[in-house]
Amino acid sequence: MKELQNRIKKIKKELSQLGDMRPGSLTQQTYKRKDYERPYWQVSYTHNHQSKTEYVKDDLVEQIKAEIVEYKRFKELTAEWVDLAIKISKEKISMKK
């Protein structure tokens, strides 16, 4: 159980070091109109049970990519934390039996 608790401490530290984040996926689309085509970027995500799509300016694409990576890391770390917390809880319960 001690190693599980130590891993949770490391997860908390990693979480505190995360930067700006946002959920979503970034894709490049093409605006087509008769004889005219123009690429553009959009980020799509769900927040508070609502799907959203936002346009992204070219100069912000790298920032948005980095924020999405941070969010994915956040989700991975919190999922691992919950898994470990469940294991610890089960161990405590079985020790009391």
Biopython code that builds the backbone (N, CA, C, O; Angstrom):
import numpy as np
from Bio.PDB.StructureBuilder import StructureBuilder

atoms = [
    (1, "MET", "N", (0.826, -1.190, 0.000)),
    (1, "MET", "CA", (0.000, 0.000, 0.000)),
    (1, "MET", "C", (0.872, 1.255, 0.000)),
    (1, "MET", "O", (0.488, 2.282, -0.560)),
    (2, "LYS", "N", (2.023, 1.172, 0.618)),
    (2, "LYS", "CA", (2.914, 2.327, 0.684)),
    (2, "LYS", "C", (3.358, 2.774, -0.706)),
    (2, "LYS", "O", (3.438, 3.972, -0.976)),
    (3, "GLU", "N", (3.649, 1.808, -1.596)),
    (3, "GLU", "CA", (4.079, 2.186, -2.941)),
    (3, "GLU", "C", (2.939, 2.825, -3.730)),
    (3, "GLU", "O", (3.179, 3.695, -4.567)),
    (4, "LEU", "N", (1.698, 2.401, -3.471)),
    (4, "LEU", "CA", (0.550, 3.031, -4.127)),
    (4, "LEU", "C", (0.409, 4.485, -3.661)),
    (4, "LEU", "O", (0.150, 5.385, -4.461)),
    (5, "GLN", "N", (0.581, 4.692, -2.367)),
    (5, "GLN", "CA", (0.499, 6.051, -1.819)),
    (5, "GLN", "C", (1.629, 6.932, -2.352)),
    (5, "GLN", "O", (1.426, 8.117, -2.619)),
    (6, "ASN", "N", (2.812, 6.353, -2.505)),
    (6, "ASN", "CA", (3.933, 7.119, -3.065)),
    (6, "ASN", "C", (3.659, 7.511, -4.514)),
    (6, "ASN", "O", (3.995, 8.617, -4.936)),
    (7, "ARG", "N", (3.056, 6.614, -5.265)),
    (7, "ARG", "CA", (2.733, 6.943, -6.653)),
    (7, "ARG", "C", (1.705, 8.075, -6.708)),
    (7, "ARG", "O", (1.796, 8.957, -7.561)),
    (8, "ILE", "N", (0.734, 8.050, -5.803)),
    (8, "ILE", "CA", (-0.254, 9.125, -5.750)),
    (8, "ILE", "C", (0.432, 10.458, -5.453)),
    (8, "ILE", "O", (0.072, 11.479, -6.039)),
    (9, "LYS", "N", (1.403, 10.461, -4.564)),
    (9, "LYS", "CA", (2.148, 11.693, -4.265)),
    (9, "LYS", "C", (2.853, 12.211, -5.518)),
    (9, "LYS", "O", (2.866, 13.414, -5.778)),
    (10, "LYS", "N", (3.439, 11.296, -6.293)),
    (10, "LYS", "CA", (4.117, 11.701, -7.534)),
    (10, "LYS", "C", (3.113, 12.254, -8.543)),
    (10, "LYS", "O", (3.397, 13.224, -9.245)),
    (11, "ILE", "N", (1.945, 11.634, -8.610)),
    (11, "ILE", "CA", (0.900, 12.106, -9.519)),
    (11, "ILE", "C", (0.475, 13.523, -9.138)),
    (11, "ILE", "O", (0.319, 14.383, -10.005)),
    (12, "LYS", "N", (0.289, 13.762, -7.847)),
    (12, "LYS", "CA", (-0.099, 15.101, -7.387)),
    (12, "LYS", "C", (0.951, 16.127, -7.778)),
    (12, "LYS", "O", (0.623, 17.240, -8.188)),
    (13, "LYS", "N", (2.213, 15.747, -7.650)),
    (13, "LYS", "CA", (3.283, 16.669, -8.021)),
    (13, "LYS", "C", (3.246, 16.953, -9.525)),
    (13, "LYS", "O", (3.368, 18.102, -9.948)),
    (14, "GLU", "N", (3.078, 15.899, -10.327)),
    (14, "GLU", "CA", (3.001, 16.080, -11.785)),
    (14, "GLU", "C", (1.810, 16.958, -12.170)),
    (14, "GLU", "O", (1.920, 17.802, -13.059)),
    (15, "LEU", "N", (0.678, 16.760, -11.503)),
    (15, "LEU", "CA", (-0.501, 17.570, -11.791)),
    (15, "LEU", "C", (-0.252, 19.044, -11.499)),
    (15, "LEU", "O", (-0.710, 19.920, -12.233)),
    (16, "SER", "N", (0.479, 19.307, -10.421)),
    (16, "SER", "CA", (0.738, 20.703, -10.054)),
    (16, "SER", "C", (1.665, 21.397, -11.045)),
    (16, "SER", "O", (1.744, 22.625, -11.065)),
    (17, "GLN", "N", (2.363, 20.623, -11.863)),
    (17, "GLN", "CA", (3.309, 21.195, -12.814)),
    (17, "GLN", "C", (2.739, 21.322, -14.232)),
    (17, "GLN", "O", (3.425, 21.797, -15.138)),
    (18, "LEU", "N", (1.501, 20.903, -14.419)),
    (18, "LEU", "CA", (0.892, 21.013, -15.737)),
    (18, "LEU", "C", (0.648, 22.476, -16.084)),
    (18, "LEU", "O", (0.391, 23.306, -15.213)),
    (19, "GLY", "N", (0.734, 22.765, -17.361)),
    (19, "GLY", "CA", (0.496, 24.129, -17.834)),
    (19, "GLY", "C", (-0.934, 24.315, -18.295)),
    (19, "GLY", "O", (-1.840, 23.592, -17.881)),
    (20, "ASP", "N", (-1.118, 25.293, -19.158)),
    (20, "ASP", "CA", (-2.446, 25.572, -19.708)),
    (20, "ASP", "C", (-2.943, 24.346, -20.467)),
    (20, "ASP", "O", (-2.172, 23.650, -21.128)),
    (21, "MET", "N", (-4.248, 24.098, -20.358)),
    (21, "MET", "CA", (-4.808, 22.918, -21.016)),
    (21, "MET", "C", (-6.206, 23.202, -21.519)),
    (21, "MET", "O", (-6.883, 24.134, -21.084)),
    (22, "ARG", "N", (-6.606, 22.365, -22.449)),
    (22, "ARG", "CA", (-7.974, 22.398, -22.945)),
    (22, "ARG", "C", (-8.276, 21.050, -23.579)),
    (22, "ARG", "O", (-7.386, 20.409, -24.140)),
    (23, "PRO", "N", (-9.538, 20.615, -23.489)),
    (23, "PRO", "CA", (-9.916, 19.361, -24.141)),
    (23, "PRO", "C", (-10.105, 19.590, -25.636)),
    (23, "PRO", "O", (-10.226, 20.727, -26.094)),
    (24, "GLY", "N", (-10.129, 18.517, -26.373)),
    (24, "GLY", "CA", (-10.521, 18.619, -27.765)),
    (24, "GLY", "C", (-9.576, 17.958, -28.738)),
    (24, "GLY", "O", (-8.563, 17.360, -28.374)),
    (25, "SER", "N", (-9.956, 18.093, -29.987)),
    (25, "SER", "CA", (-9.106, 17.626, -31.071)),
    (25, "SER", "C", (-9.023, 18.754, -32.097)),
    (25, "SER", "O", (-10.001, 19.447, -32.379)),
    (26, "LEU", "N", (-7.845, 18.906, -32.630)),
    (26, "LEU", "CA", (-7.572, 19.975, -33.586)),
    (26, "LEU", "C", (-7.464, 19.363, -34.972)),
    (26, "LEU", "O", (-6.690, 18.432, -35.194)),
    (27, "THR", "N", (-8.237, 19.886, -35.886)),
    (27, "THR", "CA", (-8.204, 19.360, -37.246)),
    (27, "THR", "C", (-8.139, 20.509, -38.247)),
    (27, "THR", "O", (-8.592, 21.624, -37.989)),
    (28, "GLN", "N", (-7.565, 20.191, -39.385)),
    (28, "GLN", "CA", (-7.542, 21.172, -40.463)),
    (28, "GLN", "C", (-8.636, 20.812, -41.459)),
    (28, "GLN", "O", (-8.729, 19.671, -41.913)),
    (29, "GLN", "N", (-9.446, 21.780, -41.785)),
    (29, "GLN", "CA", (-10.557, 21.609, -42.709)),
    (29, "GLN", "C", (-10.291, 22.442, -43.962)),
    (29, "GLN", "O", (-9.351, 23.236, -44.006)),
    (30, "THR", "N", (-11.110, 22.254, -44.953)),
    (30, "THR", "CA", (-10.978, 23.045, -46.174)),
    (30, "THR", "C", (-12.307, 23.710, -46.493)),
    (30, "THR", "O", (-13.336, 23.047, -46.621)),
    (31, "TYR", "N", (-12.265, 25.004, -46.616)),
    (31, "TYR", "CA", (-13.423, 25.789, -47.027)),
    (31, "TYR", "C", (-13.454, 25.789, -48.545)),
    (31, "TYR", "O", (-12.507, 26.230, -49.196)),
    (32, "LYS", "N", (-14.550, 25.292, -49.103)),
    (32, "LYS", "CA", (-14.657, 25.198, -50.565)),
    (32, "LYS", "C", (-15.830, 26.037, -51.045)),
    (32, "LYS", "O", (-16.927, 26.007, -50.487)),
    (33, "ARG", "N", (-15.550, 26.783, -52.099)),
    (33, "ARG", "CA", (-16.602, 27.596, -52.704)),
    (33, "ARG", "C", (-16.290, 27.765, -54.182)),
    (33, "ARG", "O", (-15.314, 28.421, -54.545)),
    (34, "LYS", "N", (-17.101, 27.186, -55.016)),
    (34, "LYS", "CA", (-16.919, 27.205, -56.475)),
    (34, "LYS", "C", (-15.471, 26.929, -56.864)),
    (34, "LYS", "O", (-15.024, 25.785, -56.784)),
    (35, "ASP", "N", (-14.743, 27.932, -57.275)),
    (35, "ASP", "CA", (-13.348, 27.743, -57.700)),
    (35, "ASP", "C", (-12.348, 28.204, -56.642)),
    (35, "ASP", "O", (-11.187, 28.470, -56.950)),
    (36, "TYR", "N", (-12.805, 28.294, -55.402)),
    (36, "TYR", "CA", (-11.961, 28.824, -54.333)),
    (36, "TYR", "C", (-11.876, 27.818, -53.188)),
    (36, "TYR", "O", (-12.903, 27.327, -52.719)),
    (37, "GLU", "N", (-10.673, 27.511, -52.739)),
    (37, "GLU", "CA", (-10.460, 26.637, -51.589)),
    (37, "GLU", "C", (-9.492, 27.301, -50.636)),
    (37, "GLU", "O", (-8.512, 27.922, -51.046)),
    (38, "ARG", "N", (-9.793, 27.156, -49.329)),
    (38, "ARG", "CA", (-8.920, 27.748, -48.317)),
    (38, "ARG", "C", (-8.896, 26.832, -47.091)),
    (38, "ARG", "O", (-9.954, 26.486, -46.564)),
    (39, "PRO", "N", (-7.706, 26.435, -46.631)),
    (39, "PRO", "CA", (-7.642, 25.606, -45.424)),
    (39, "PRO", "C", (-7.851, 26.466, -44.166)),
    (39, "PRO", "O", (-7.515, 27.650, -44.136)),
    (40, "TYR", "N", (-8.408, 25.839, -43.145)),
    (40, "TYR", "CA", (-8.561, 26.509, -41.851)),
    (40, "TYR", "C", (-8.508, 25.447, -40.749)),
    (40, "TYR", "O", (-8.691, 24.258, -41.011)),
    (41, "TRP", "N", (-8.258, 25.888, -39.523)),
    (41, "TRP", "CA", (-8.159, 24.996, -38.381)),
    (41, "TRP", "C", (-9.382, 25.152, -37.495)),
    (41, "TRP", "O", (-9.958, 26.234, -37.377)),
    (42, "GLN", "N", (-9.765, 24.035, -36.874)),
    (42, "GLN", "CA", (-10.835, 24.104, -35.882)),
    (42, "GLN", "C", (-10.538, 23.133, -34.752)),
    (42, "GLN", "O", (-9.922, 22.086, -34.955)),
    (43, "VAL", "N", (-10.985, 23.497, -33.562)),
    (43, "VAL", "CA", (-10.863, 22.621, -32.402)),
    (43, "VAL", "C", (-12.286, 22.246, -31.985)),
    (43, "VAL", "O", (-13.160, 23.103, -31.854)),
    (44, "SER", "N", (-12.492, 20.953, -31.781)),
    (44, "SER", "CA", (-13.799, 20.448, -31.370)),
    (44, "SER", "C", (-13.649, 19.762, -30.021)),
    (44, "SER", "O", (-12.682, 19.039, -29.782)),
    (45, "TYR", "N", (-14.618, 19.998, -29.140)),
    (45, "TYR", "CA", (-14.546, 19.409, -27.807)),
    (45, "TYR", "C", (-15.927, 19.362, -27.182)),
    (45, "TYR", "O", (-16.866, 19.986, -27.677)),
    (46, "THR", "N", (-16.044, 18.626, -26.104)),
    (46, "THR", "CA", (-17.273, 18.571, -25.327)),
    (46, "THR", "C", (-16.956, 19.042, -23.918)),
    (46, "THR", "O", (-16.005, 18.576, -23.291)),
    (47, "HIS", "N", (-17.762, 19.968, -23.431)),
    (47, "HIS", "CA", (-17.595, 20.492, -22.077)),
    (47, "HIS", "C", (-18.981, 20.738, -21.503)),
    (47, "HIS", "O", (-19.845, 21.320, -22.160)),
    (48, "ASN", "N", (-19.185, 20.286, -20.266)),
    (48, "ASN", "CA", (-20.505, 20.405, -19.624)),
    (48, "ASN", "C", (-21.608, 19.807, -20.505)),
    (48, "ASN", "O", (-22.693, 20.372, -20.641)),
    (49, "HIS", "N", (-21.303, 18.666, -21.089)),
    (49, "HIS", "CA", (-22.245, 17.909, -21.917)),
    (49, "HIS", "C", (-22.677, 18.655, -23.180)),
    (49, "HIS", "O", (-23.718, 18.345, -23.760)),
    (50, "GLN", "N", (-21.892, 19.622, -23.598)),
    (50, "GLN", "CA", (-22.194, 20.345, -24.821)),
    (50, "GLN", "C", (-21.015, 20.267, -25.772)),
    (50, "GLN", "O", (-19.875, 20.532, -25.391)),
    (51, "SER", "N", (-21.302, 19.901, -27.013)),
    (51, "SER", "CA", (-20.261, 19.856, -28.033)),
    (51, "SER", "C", (-20.034, 21.259, -28.570)),
    (51, "SER", "O", (-20.973, 22.025, -28.790)),
    (52, "LYS", "N", (-18.778, 21.569, -28.772)),
    (52, "LYS", "CA", (-18.409, 22.898, -29.277)),
    (52, "LYS", "C", (-17.376, 22.728, -30.380)),
    (52, "LYS", "O", (-16.576, 21.793, -30.370)),
    (53, "THR", "N", (-17.411, 23.642, -31.321)),
    (53, "THR", "CA", (-16.386, 23.727, -32.351)),
    (53, "THR", "C", (-16.008, 25.190, -32.477)),
    (53, "THR", "O", (-16.867, 26.063, -32.597)),
    (54, "GLU", "N", (-14.701, 25.444, -32.449)),
    (54, "GLU", "CA", (-14.214, 26.812, -32.536)),
    (54, "GLU", "C", (-13.157, 26.904, -33.625)),
    (54, "GLU", "O", (-12.372, 25.977, -33.825)),
    (55, "TYR", "N", (-13.147, 28.005, -34.310)),
    (55, "TYR", "CA", (-12.115, 28.251, -35.307)),
    (55, "TYR", "C", (-10.838, 28.672, -34.596)),
    (55, "TYR", "O", (-10.878, 29.326, -33.554)),
    (56, "VAL", "N", (-9.692, 28.284, -35.180)),
    (56, "VAL", "CA", (-8.385, 28.594, -34.597)),
    (56, "VAL", "C", (-7.543, 29.303, -35.654)),
    (56, "VAL", "O", (-7.396, 28.823, -36.778)),
    (57, "LYS", "N", (-6.998, 30.443, -35.271)),
    (57, "LYS", "CA", (-6.121, 31.172, -36.188)),
    (57, "LYS", "C", (-4.816, 30.401, -36.347)),
    (57, "LYS", "O", (-4.367, 29.719, -35.426)),
    (58, "ASP", "N", (-4.218, 30.518, -37.522)),
    (58, "ASP", "CA", (-2.989, 29.786, -37.832)),
    (58, "ASP", "C", (-1.894, 30.003, -36.785)),
    (58, "ASP", "O", (-1.176, 29.065, -36.438)),
    (59, "ASP", "N", (-1.763, 31.224, -36.285)),
    (59, "ASP", "CA", (-0.689, 31.511, -35.347)),
    (59, "ASP", "C", (-0.942, 30.933, -33.956)),
    (59, "ASP", "O", (-0.058, 30.991, -33.102)),
    (60, "LEU", "N", (-2.137, 30.374, -33.708)),
    (60, "LEU", "CA", (-2.445, 29.771, -32.412)),
    (60, "LEU", "C", (-2.460, 28.241, -32.447)),
    (60, "LEU", "O", (-2.694, 27.602, -31.421)),
    (61, "VAL", "N", (-2.214, 27.655, -33.607)),
    (61, "VAL", "CA", (-2.308, 26.202, -33.762)),
    (61, "VAL", "C", (-1.351, 25.477, -32.815)),
    (61, "VAL", "O", (-1.757, 24.530, -32.141)),
    (62, "GLU", "N", (-0.105, 25.897, -32.754)),
    (62, "GLU", "CA", (0.873, 25.209, -31.894)),
    (62, "GLU", "C", (0.497, 25.335, -30.424)),
    (62, "GLU", "O", (0.677, 24.389, -29.657)),
    (63, "GLN", "N", (-0.017, 26.481, -30.025)),
    (63, "GLN", "CA", (-0.452, 26.672, -28.637)),
    (63, "GLN", "C", (-1.597, 25.734, -28.296)),
    (63, "GLN", "O", (-1.602, 25.111, -27.234)),
    (64, "ILE", "N", (-2.563, 25.634, -29.191)),
    (64, "ILE", "CA", (-3.714, 24.758, -28.963)),
    (64, "ILE", "C", (-3.267, 23.303, -28.911)),
    (64, "ILE", "O", (-3.748, 22.539, -28.075)),
    (65, "LYS", "N", (-2.358, 22.915, -29.788)),
    (65, "LYS", "CA", (-1.825, 21.543, -29.753)),
    (65, "LYS", "C", (-1.196, 21.242, -28.400)),
    (65, "LYS", "O", (-1.432, 20.179, -27.825)),
    (66, "ALA", "N", (-0.403, 22.168, -27.896)),
    (66, "ALA", "CA", (0.256, 21.979, -26.599)),
    (66, "ALA", "C", (-0.769, 21.888, -25.468)),
    (66, "ALA", "O", (-0.619, 21.075, -24.556)),
    (67, "GLU", "N", (-1.796, 22.709, -25.526)),
    (67, "GLU", "CA", (-2.838, 22.678, -24.499)),
    (67, "GLU", "C", (-3.597, 21.356, -24.518)),
    (67, "GLU", "O", (-3.964, 20.837, -23.464)),
    (68, "ILE", "N", (-3.830, 20.817, -25.692)),
    (68, "ILE", "CA", (-4.520, 19.529, -25.810)),
    (68, "ILE", "C", (-3.656, 18.410, -25.241)),
    (68, "ILE", "O", (-4.164, 17.513, -24.568)),
    (69, "VAL", "N", (-2.350, 18.460, -25.508)),
    (69, "VAL", "CA", (-1.423, 17.465, -24.948)),
    (69, "VAL", "C", (-1.448, 17.531, -23.418)),
    (69, "VAL", "O", (-1.481, 16.494, -22.755)),
    (70, "GLU", "N", (-1.433, 18.736, -22.857)),
    (70, "GLU", "CA", (-1.479, 18.890, -21.401)),
    (70, "GLU", "C", (-2.777, 18.321, -20.833)),
    (70, "GLU", "O", (-2.772, 17.680, -19.782)),
    (71, "TYR", "N", (-3.880, 18.555, -21.527)),
    (71, "TYR", "CA", (-5.166, 18.039, -21.054)),
    (71, "TYR", "C", (-5.177, 16.510, -21.065)),
    (71, "TYR", "O", (-5.673, 15.879, -20.132)),
    (72, "LYS", "N", (-4.628, 15.926, -22.122)),
    (72, "LYS", "CA", (-4.566, 14.460, -22.196)),
    (72, "LYS", "C", (-3.722, 13.905, -21.052)),
    (72, "LYS", "O", (-4.062, 12.878, -20.465)),
    (73, "ARG", "N", (-2.631, 14.581, -20.740)),
    (73, "ARG", "CA", (-1.788, 14.149, -19.617)),
    (73, "ARG", "C", (-2.562, 14.271, -18.303)),
    (73, "ARG", "O", (-2.487, 13.386, -17.451)),
    (74, "PHE", "N", (-3.301, 15.363, -18.143)),
    (74, "PHE", "CA", (-4.137, 15.558, -16.961)),
    (74, "PHE", "C", (-5.120, 14.399, -16.802)),
    (74, "PHE", "O", (-5.266, 13.847, -15.711)),
    (75, "LYS", "N", (-5.791, 14.034, -17.895)),
    (75, "LYS", "CA", (-6.755, 12.942, -17.850)),
    (75, "LYS", "C", (-6.097, 11.610, -17.488)),
    (75, "LYS", "O", (-6.645, 10.832, -16.709)),
    (76, "GLU", "N", (-4.916, 11.354, -18.061)),
    (76, "GLU", "CA", (-4.186, 10.117, -17.750)),
    (76, "GLU", "C", (-3.822, 10.060, -16.270)),
    (76, "GLU", "O", (-4.018, 9.038, -15.612)),
    (77, "LEU", "N", (-3.291, 11.163, -15.755)),
    (77, "LEU", "CA", (-2.858, 11.193, -14.362)),
    (77, "LEU", "C", (-4.037, 11.049, -13.406)),
    (77, "LEU", "O", (-3.946, 10.317, -12.421)),
    (78, "THR", "N", (-5.139, 11.738, -13.682)),
    (78, "THR", "CA", (-6.285, 11.632, -12.772)),
    (78, "THR", "C", (-6.915, 10.239, -12.839)),
    (78, "THR", "O", (-7.386, 9.728, -11.823)),
    (79, "ALA", "N", (-6.929, 9.626, -14.012)),
    (79, "ALA", "CA", (-7.456, 8.260, -14.123)),
    (79, "ALA", "C", (-6.588, 7.287, -13.323)),
    (79, "ALA", "O", (-7.101, 6.402, -12.638)),
    (80, "GLU", "N", (-5.271, 7.463, -13.420)),
    (80, "GLU", "CA", (-4.367, 6.606, -12.651)),
    (80, "GLU", "C", (-4.561, 6.822, -11.155)),
    (80, "GLU", "O", (-4.563, 5.865, -10.382)),
    (81, "TRP", "N", (-4.722, 8.070, -10.751)),
    (81, "TRP", "CA", (-4.939, 8.398, -9.338)),
    (81, "TRP", "C", (-6.191, 7.694, -8.815)),
    (81, "TRP", "O", (-6.170, 7.103, -7.735)),
    (82, "VAL", "N", (-7.272, 7.758, -9.579)),
    (82, "VAL", "CA", (-8.515, 7.105, -9.165)),
    (82, "VAL", "C", (-8.312, 5.595, -9.073)),
    (82, "VAL", "O", (-8.780, 4.975, -8.117)),
    (83, "ASP", "N", (-7.635, 4.996, -10.029)),
    (83, "ASP", "CA", (-7.364, 3.551, -9.979)),
    (83, "ASP", "C", (-6.596, 3.179, -8.713)),
    (83, "ASP", "O", (-6.930, 2.210, -8.032)),
    (84, "LEU", "N", (-5.566, 3.960, -8.411)),
    (84, "LEU", "CA", (-4.769, 3.695, -7.218)),
    (84, "LEU", "C", (-5.590, 3.892, -5.947)),
    (84, "LEU", "O", (-5.478, 3.106, -5.006)),
    (85, "ALA", "N", (-6.409, 4.934, -5.919)),
    (85, "ALA", "CA", (-7.248, 5.193, -4.749)),
    (85, "ALA", "C", (-8.219, 4.044, -4.498)),
    (85, "ALA", "O", (-8.478, 3.683, -3.350)),
    (86, "ILE", "N", (-8.756, 3.471, -5.575)),
    (86, "ILE", "CA", (-9.657, 2.327, -5.436)),
    (86, "ILE", "C", (-8.899, 1.130, -4.865)),
    (86, "ILE", "O", (-9.404, 0.442, -3.979)),
    (87, "LYS", "N", (-7.696, 0.881, -5.366)),
    (87, "LYS", "CA", (-6.885, -0.229, -4.845)),
    (87, "LYS", "C", (-6.583, -0.042, -3.368)),
    (87, "LYS", "O", (-6.675, -0.992, -2.591)),
    (88, "ILE", "N", (-6.228, 1.163, -2.975)),
    (88, "ILE", "CA", (-5.936, 1.444, -1.563)),
    (88, "ILE", "C", (-7.179, 1.222, -0.716)),
    (88, "ILE", "O", (-7.105, 0.619, 0.355)),
    (89, "SER", "N", (-8.311, 1.703, -1.188)),
    (89, "SER", "CA", (-9.563, 1.523, -0.461)),
    (89, "SER", "C", (-9.889, 0.048, -0.276)),
    (89, "SER", "O", (-10.296, -0.373, 0.807)),
    (90, "LYS", "N", (-9.707, -0.739, -1.343)),
    (90, "LYS", "CA", (-9.977, -2.178, -1.244)),
    (90, "LYS", "C", (-9.029, -2.858, -0.261)),
    (90, "LYS", "O", (-9.434, -3.743, 0.493)),
    (91, "GLU", "N", (-7.762, -2.436, -0.274)),
    (91, "GLU", "CA", (-6.800, -3.002, 0.680)),
    (91, "GLU", "C", (-7.199, -2.671, 2.114)),
    (91, "GLU", "O", (-7.123, -3.535, 2.988)),
    (92, "LYS", "N", (-7.621, -1.440, 2.368)),
    (92, "LYS", "CA", (-8.031, -1.044, 3.713)),
    (92, "LYS", "C", (-9.239, -1.840, 4.152)),
    (92, "LYS", "O", (-9.319, -2.275, 5.301)),
    (93, "ILE", "N", (-10.179, -2.034, 3.243)),
    (93, "ILE", "CA", (-11.390, -2.809, 3.562)),
    (93, "ILE", "C", (-11.038, -4.246, 3.886)),
    (93, "ILE", "O", (-11.553, -4.809, 4.853)),
    (94, "SER", "N", (-10.161, -4.853, 3.083)),
    (94, "SER", "CA", (-9.797, -6.256, 3.318)),
    (94, "SER", "C", (-8.982, -6.422, 4.599)),
    (94, "SER", "O", (-9.023, -7.483, 5.222)),
    (95, "MET", "N", (-8.244, -5.387, 4.997)),
    (95, "MET", "CA", (-7.456, -5.463, 6.250)),
    (95, "MET", "C", (-8.367, -5.427, 7.464)),
    (95, "MET", "O", (-8.013, -5.969, 8.511)),
    (96, "LYS", "N", (-9.534, -4.800, 7.349)),
    (96, "LYS", "CA", (-10.476, -4.696, 8.474)),
    (96, "LYS", "C", (-11.309, -5.953, 8.652)),
    (96, "LYS", "O", (-11.975, -6.115, 9.675)),
    (97, "LYS", "N", (-11.281, -6.834, 7.682)),
    (97, "LYS", "CA", (-12.099, -8.057, 7.777)),
    (97, "LYS", "C", (-11.450, -9.074, 8.670)),
    (97, "LYS", "O", (-11.995, -10.161, 8.865)),
]
sb = StructureBuilder()
sb.init_structure("model")
sb.init_model(0)
sb.init_chain("A")
sb.init_seg("    ")
for serial, (resi, resn, name, xyz) in enumerate(atoms, 1):
    if name == "N":
        sb.init_residue(resn, " ", resi, " ")
    sb.init_atom(name, np.array(xyz, "f"), 0.0, 1.0, " ", f" {name:<3s}", serial, name[0])
structure = sb.get_structure()
